[in-house]
Amino acid sequence: MAISRQWTEWHLTPGGWVSGSSRRDGEGNVWRDEPEDRIITFVYQEQTGKTDAEPRVAVQESWRSKAAGAGADIENLLAQHGPCPQKL
């Protein structure tokens, strides 16, 4: 059973990575609107259980644009700005 589950949404836009909604221990959820020009969204998560010395990290795609040509745009933007940030 997790005793800590924190996460941040990361949106890739033509201008780079933009932090979105998040959840932090002691703060709860903070909701933010998605950027209108986002092309793909990932959720970075850190989860810690009672016996874990280090948090378990996961990065999961949660949304992808279905606009024509979006696949090529995603690949180009990932090449330009790098992978999803792995931080809260």
Phi and psi in radians as a Rosetta constraint file:
Dihedral C 1 N 2 CA 2 C 2 CIRCULARHARMONIC -1.323 0.35
Dihedral N 2 CA 2 C 2 N 3 CIRCULARHARMONIC 2.381 0.35
Dihedral C 2 N 3 CA 3 C 3 CIRCULARHARMONIC -1.800 0.35
Dihedral N 3 CA 3 C 3 N 4 CIRCULARHARMONIC -0.208 0.35
Dihedral C 3 N 4 CA 4 C 4 CIRCULARHARMONIC -2.563 0.35
Dihedral N 4 CA 4 C 4 N 5 CIRCULARHARMONIC 2.231 0.35
Dihedral C 4 N 5 CA 5 C 5 CIRCULARHARMONIC -2.414 0.35
Dihedral N 5 CA 5 C 5 N 6 CIRCULARHARMONIC 1.856 0.35
Dihedral C 5 N 6 CA 6 C 6 CIRCULARHARMONIC -2.063 0.35
Dihedral N 6 CA 6 C 6 N 7 CIRCULARHARMONIC 2.591 0.35
Dihedral C 6 N 7 CA 7 C 7 CIRCULARHARMONIC -2.688 0.35
Dihedral N 7 CA 7 C 7 N 8 CIRCULARHARMONIC 2.803 0.35
Dihedral C 7 N 8 CA 8 C 8 CIRCULARHARMONIC -2.472 0.35
Dihedral N 8 CA 8 C 8 N 9 CIRCULARHARMONIC 2.377 0.35
Dihedral C 8 N 9 CA 9 C 9 CIRCULARHARMONIC -1.448 0.35
Dihedral N 9 CA 9 C 9 N 10 CIRCULARHARMONIC 2.411 0.35
Dihedral C 9 N 10 CA 10 C 10 CIRCULARHARMONIC -2.156 0.35
Dihedral N 10 CA 10 C 10 N 11 CIRCULARHARMONIC 2.162 0.35
Dihedral C 10 N 11 CA 11 C 11 CIRCULARHARMONIC -1.883 0.35
Dihedral N 11 CA 11 C 11 N 12 CIRCULARHARMONIC 2.251 0.35
Dihedral C 11 N 12 CA 12 C 12 CIRCULARHARMONIC -1.607 0.35
Dihedral N 12 CA 12 C 12 N 13 CIRCULARHARMONIC 2.158 0.35
Dihedral C 12 N 13 CA 13 C 13 CIRCULARHARMONIC -2.139 0.35
Dihedral N 13 CA 13 C 13 N 14 CIRCULARHARMONIC 2.957 0.35
Dihedral C 13 N 14 CA 14 C 14 CIRCULARHARMONIC -0.986 0.35
Dihedral N 14 CA 14 C 14 N 15 CIRCULARHARMONIC -0.464 0.35
Dihedral C 14 N 15 CA 15 C 15 CIRCULARHARMONIC -1.533 0.35
Dihedral N 15 CA 15 C 15 N 16 CIRCULARHARMONIC -0.065 0.35
Dihedral C 15 N 16 CA 16 C 16 CIRCULARHARMONIC 2.122 0.35
Dihedral N 16 CA 16 C 16 N 17 CIRCULARHARMONIC -2.876 0.35
Dihedral C 16 N 17 CA 17 C 17 CIRCULARHARMONIC -1.404 0.35
Dihedral N 17 CA 17 C 17 N 18 CIRCULARHARMONIC 2.357 0.35
Dihedral C 17 N 18 CA 18 C 18 CIRCULARHARMONIC -2.167 0.35
Dihedral N 18 CA 18 C 18 N 19 CIRCULARHARMONIC 2.239 0.35
Dihedral C 18 N 19 CA 19 C 19 CIRCULARHARMONIC -1.260 0.35
Dihedral N 19 CA 19 C 19 N 20 CIRCULARHARMONIC 2.410 0.35
Dihedral C 19 N 20 CA 20 C 20 CIRCULARHARMONIC -2.046 0.35
Dihedral N 20 CA 20 C 20 N 21 CIRCULARHARMONIC -2.485 0.35
Dihedral C 20 N 21 CA 21 C 21 CIRCULARHARMONIC -1.050 0.35
Dihedral N 21 CA 21 C 21 N 22 CIRCULARHARMONIC 2.721 0.35
Dihedral C 21 N 22 CA 22 C 22 CIRCULARHARMONIC -2.691 0.35
Dihedral N 22 CA 22 C 22 N 23 CIRCULARHARMONIC 2.915 0.35
Dihedral C 22 N 23 CA 23 C 23 CIRCULARHARMONIC -2.400 0.35
Dihedral N 23 CA 23 C 23 N 24 CIRCULARHARMONIC 2.236 0.35
Dihedral C 23 N 24 CA 24 C 24 CIRCULARHARMONIC -2.224 0.35
Dihedral N 24 CA 24 C 24 N 25 CIRCULARHARMONIC 2.551 0.35
Dihedral C 24 N 25 CA 25 C 25 CIRCULARHARMONIC -1.018 0.35
Dihedral N 25 CA 25 C 25 N 26 CIRCULARHARMONIC 2.348 0.35
Dihedral C 25 N 26 CA 26 C 26 CIRCULARHARMONIC 1.423 0.35
Dihedral N 26 CA 26 C 26 N 27 CIRCULARHARMONIC -0.198 0.35
Dihedral C 26 N 27 CA 27 C 27 CIRCULARHARMONIC -2.007 0.35
Dihedral N 27 CA 27 C 27 N 28 CIRCULARHARMONIC -0.447 0.35
Dihedral C 27 N 28 CA 28 C 28 CIRCULARHARMONIC 1.389 0.35
Dihedral N 28 CA 28 C 28 N 29 CIRCULARHARMONIC -2.830 0.35
Dihedral C 28 N 29 CA 29 C 29 CIRCULARHARMONIC -1.452 0.35
Dihedral N 29 CA 29 C 29 N 30 CIRCULARHARMONIC 2.465 0.35
Dihedral C 29 N 30 CA 30 C 30 CIRCULARHARMONIC -2.123 0.35
Dihedral N 30 CA 30 C 30 N 31 CIRCULARHARMONIC 2.032 0.35
Dihedral C 30 N 31 CA 31 C 31 CIRCULARHARMONIC -1.714 0.35
Dihedral N 31 CA 31 C 31 N 32 CIRCULARHARMONIC 2.320 0.35
Dihedral C 31 N 32 CA 32 C 32 CIRCULARHARMONIC -2.274 0.35
Dihedral N 32 CA 32 C 32 N 33 CIRCULARHARMONIC 2.550 0.35
Dihedral C 32 N 33 CA 33 C 33 CIRCULARHARMONIC -1.178 0.35
Dihedral N 33 CA 33 C 33 N 34 CIRCULARHARMONIC 2.541 0.35
Dihedral C 33 N 34 CA 34 C 34 CIRCULARHARMONIC -1.268 0.35
Dihedral N 34 CA 34 C 34 N 35 CIRCULARHARMONIC 2.520 0.35
Dihedral C 34 N 35 CA 35 C 35 CIRCULARHARMONIC -1.101 0.35
Dihedral N 35 CA 35 C 35 N 36 CIRCULARHARMONIC 2.425 0.35
Dihedral C 35 N 36 CA 36 C 36 CIRCULARHARMONIC -1.127 0.35
Dihedral N 36 CA 36 C 36 N 37 CIRCULARHARMONIC -0.459 0.35
Dihedral C 36 N 37 CA 37 C 37 CIRCULARHARMONIC -1.705 0.35
Dihedral N 37 CA 37 C 37 N 38 CIRCULARHARMONIC 0.267 0.35
Dihedral C 37 N 38 CA 38 C 38 CIRCULARHARMONIC -1.137 0.35
Dihedral N 38 CA 38 C 38 N 39 CIRCULARHARMONIC 2.627 0.35
Dihedral C 38 N 39 CA 39 C 39 CIRCULARHARMONIC -2.099 0.35
Dihedral N 39 CA 39 C 39 N 40 CIRCULARHARMONIC -0.410 0.35
Dihedral C 39 N 40 CA 40 C 40 CIRCULARHARMONIC -2.737 0.35
Dihedral N 40 CA 40 C 40 N 41 CIRCULARHARMONIC 2.605 0.35
Dihedral C 40 N 41 CA 41 C 41 CIRCULARHARMONIC -2.283 0.35
Dihedral N 41 CA 41 C 41 N 42 CIRCULARHARMONIC 2.388 0.35
Dihedral C 41 N 42 CA 42 C 42 CIRCULARHARMONIC -2.135 0.35
Dihedral N 42 CA 42 C 42 N 43 CIRCULARHARMONIC 2.742 0.35
Dihedral C 42 N 43 CA 43 C 43 CIRCULARHARMONIC -2.016 0.35
Dihedral N 43 CA 43 C 43 N 44 CIRCULARHARMONIC 2.127 0.35
Dihedral C 43 N 44 CA 44 C 44 CIRCULARHARMONIC -1.681 0.35
Dihedral N 44 CA 44 C 44 N 45 CIRCULARHARMONIC 2.258 0.35
Dihedral C 44 N 45 CA 45 C 45 CIRCULARHARMONIC -2.315 0.35
Dihedral N 45 CA 45 C 45 N 46 CIRCULARHARMONIC 2.441 0.35
Dihedral C 45 N 46 CA 46 C 46 CIRCULARHARMONIC -2.114 0.35
Dihedral N 46 CA 46 C 46 N 47 CIRCULARHARMONIC 2.183 0.35
Dihedral C 46 N 47 CA 47 C 47 CIRCULARHARMONIC -2.221 0.35
Dihedral N 47 CA 47 C 47 N 48 CIRCULARHARMONIC 2.320 0.35
Dihedral C 47 N 48 CA 48 C 48 CIRCULARHARMONIC -2.181 0.35
Dihedral N 48 CA 48 C 48 N 49 CIRCULARHARMONIC 2.324 0.35
Dihedral C 48 N 49 CA 49 C 49 CIRCULARHARMONIC -1.789 0.35
Dihedral N 49 CA 49 C 49 N 50 CIRCULARHARMONIC 3.078 0.35
Dihedral C 49 N 50 CA 50 C 50 CIRCULARHARMONIC -1.014 0.35
Dihedral N 50 CA 50 C 50 N 51 CIRCULARHARMONIC -0.613 0.35
Dihedral C 50 N 51 CA 51 C 51 CIRCULARHARMONIC -1.784 0.35
Dihedral N 51 CA 51 C 51 N 52 CIRCULARHARMONIC 0.057 0.35
Dihedral C 51 N 52 CA 52 C 52 CIRCULARHARMONIC -1.452 0.35
Dihedral N 52 CA 52 C 52 N 53 CIRCULARHARMONIC 2.262 0.35
Dihedral C 52 N 53 CA 53 C 53 CIRCULARHARMONIC -1.402 0.35
Dihedral N 53 CA 53 C 53 N 54 CIRCULARHARMONIC -0.608 0.35
Dihedral C 53 N 54 CA 54 C 54 CIRCULARHARMONIC -2.158 0.35
Dihedral N 54 CA 54 C 54 N 55 CIRCULARHARMONIC 2.624 0.35
Dihedral C 54 N 55 CA 55 C 55 CIRCULARHARMONIC -1.191 0.35
Dihedral N 55 CA 55 C 55 N 56 CIRCULARHARMONIC 2.586 0.35
Dihedral C 55 N 56 CA 56 C 56 CIRCULARHARMONIC -1.494 0.35
Dihedral N 56 CA 56 C 56 N 57 CIRCULARHARMONIC 2.264 0.35
Dihedral C 56 N 57 CA 57 C 57 CIRCULARHARMONIC -1.866 0.35
Dihedral N 57 CA 57 C 57 N 58 CIRCULARHARMONIC 2.419 0.35
Dihedral C 57 N 58 CA 58 C 58 CIRCULARHARMONIC -2.450 0.35
Dihedral N 58 CA 58 C 58 N 59 CIRCULARHARMONIC 2.497 0.35
Dihedral C 58 N 59 CA 59 C 59 CIRCULARHARMONIC -2.213 0.35
Dihedral N 59 CA 59 C 59 N 60 CIRCULARHARMONIC 2.179 0.35
Dihedral C 59 N 60 CA 60 C 60 CIRCULARHARMONIC -2.348 0.35
Dihedral N 60 CA 60 C 60 N 61 CIRCULARHARMONIC 2.318 0.35
Dihedral C 60 N 61 CA 61 C 61 CIRCULARHARMONIC -1.190 0.35
Dihedral N 61 CA 61 C 61 N 62 CIRCULARHARMONIC 2.316 0.35
Dihedral C 61 N 62 CA 62 C 62 CIRCULARHARMONIC -2.082 0.35
Dihedral N 62 CA 62 C 62 N 63 CIRCULARHARMONIC -0.258 0.35
Dihedral C 62 N 63 CA 63 C 63 CIRCULARHARMONIC -2.774 0.35
Dihedral N 63 CA 63 C 63 N 64 CIRCULARHARMONIC 2.521 0.35
Dihedral C 63 N 64 CA 64 C 64 CIRCULARHARMONIC -2.493 0.35
Dihedral N 64 CA 64 C 64 N 65 CIRCULARHARMONIC 2.363 0.35
Dihedral C 64 N 65 CA 65 C 65 CIRCULARHARMONIC -1.094 0.35
Dihedral N 65 CA 65 C 65 N 66 CIRCULARHARMONIC 2.467 0.35
Dihedral C 65 N 66 CA 66 C 66 CIRCULARHARMONIC -1.843 0.35
Dihedral N 66 CA 66 C 66 N 67 CIRCULARHARMONIC 0.178 0.35
Dihedral C 66 N 67 CA 67 C 67 CIRCULARHARMONIC -1.141 0.35
Dihedral N 67 CA 67 C 67 N 68 CIRCULARHARMONIC 2.642 0.35
Dihedral C 67 N 68 CA 68 C 68 CIRCULARHARMONIC -1.010 0.35
Dihedral N 68 CA 68 C 68 N 69 CIRCULARHARMONIC 2.299 0.35
Dihedral C 68 N 69 CA 69 C 69 CIRCULARHARMONIC 1.406 0.35
Dihedral N 69 CA 69 C 69 N 70 CIRCULARHARMONIC 0.058 0.35
Dihedral C 69 N 70 CA 70 C 70 CIRCULARHARMONIC -1.106 0.35
Dihedral N 70 CA 70 C 70 N 71 CIRCULARHARMONIC -0.610 0.35
Dihedral C 70 N 71 CA 71 C 71 CIRCULARHARMONIC -1.037 0.35
Dihedral N 71 CA 71 C 71 N 72 CIRCULARHARMONIC -0.785 0.35
Dihedral C 71 N 72 CA 72 C 72 CIRCULARHARMONIC -1.171 0.35
Dihedral N 72 CA 72 C 72 N 73 CIRCULARHARMONIC -0.682 0.35
Dihedral C 72 N 73 CA 73 C 73 CIRCULARHARMONIC -1.079 0.35
Dihedral N 73 CA 73 C 73 N 74 CIRCULARHARMONIC -0.739 0.35
Dihedral C 73 N 74 CA 74 C 74 CIRCULARHARMONIC -1.064 0.35
Dihedral N 74 CA 74 C 74 N 75 CIRCULARHARMONIC -0.846 0.35
Dihedral C 74 N 75 CA 75 C 75 CIRCULARHARMONIC -1.056 0.35
Dihedral N 75 CA 75 C 75 N 76 CIRCULARHARMONIC -0.742 0.35
Dihedral C 75 N 76 CA 76 C 76 CIRCULARHARMONIC -1.131 0.35
Dihedral N 76 CA 76 C 76 N 77 CIRCULARHARMONIC -0.763 0.35
Dihedral C 76 N 77 CA 77 C 77 CIRCULARHARMONIC -1.200 0.35
Dihedral N 77 CA 77 C 77 N 78 CIRCULARHARMONIC -0.650 0.35
Dihedral C 77 N 78 CA 78 C 78 CIRCULARHARMONIC -1.129 0.35
Dihedral N 78 CA 78 C 78 N 79 CIRCULARHARMONIC -0.678 0.35
Dihedral C 78 N 79 CA 79 C 79 CIRCULARHARMONIC -1.147 0.35
Dihedral N 79 CA 79 C 79 N 80 CIRCULARHARMONIC -0.635 0.35
Dihedral C 79 N 80 CA 80 C 80 CIRCULARHARMONIC -1.350 0.35
Dihedral N 80 CA 80 C 80 N 81 CIRCULARHARMONIC -0.758 0.35
Dihedral C 80 N 81 CA 81 C 81 CIRCULARHARMONIC -1.871 0.35
Dihedral N 81 CA 81 C 81 N 82 CIRCULARHARMONIC -0.113 0.35
Dihedral C 81 N 82 CA 82 C 82 CIRCULARHARMONIC 1.479 0.35
Dihedral N 82 CA 82 C 82 N 83 CIRCULARHARMONIC 3.092 0.35
Dihedral C 82 N 83 CA 83 C 83 CIRCULARHARMONIC -1.233 0.35
Dihedral N 83 CA 83 C 83 N 84 CIRCULARHARMONIC 2.994 0.35
Dihedral C 83 N 84 CA 84 C 84 CIRCULARHARMONIC -0.917 0.35
Dihedral N 84 CA 84 C 84 N 85 CIRCULARHARMONIC 2.311 0.35
Dihedral C 84 N 85 CA 85 C 85 CIRCULARHARMONIC -1.018 0.35
Dihedral N 85 CA 85 C 85 N 86 CIRCULARHARMONIC 2.413 0.35
Dihedral C 85 N 86 CA 86 C 86 CIRCULARHARMONIC -1.846 0.35
Dihedral N 86 CA 86 C 86 N 87 CIRCULARHARMONIC 1.210 0.35
Dihedral C 86 N 87 CA 87 C 87 CIRCULARHARMONIC -2.690 0.35
Dihedral N 87 CA 87 C 87 N 88 CIRCULARHARMONIC 2.744 0.35
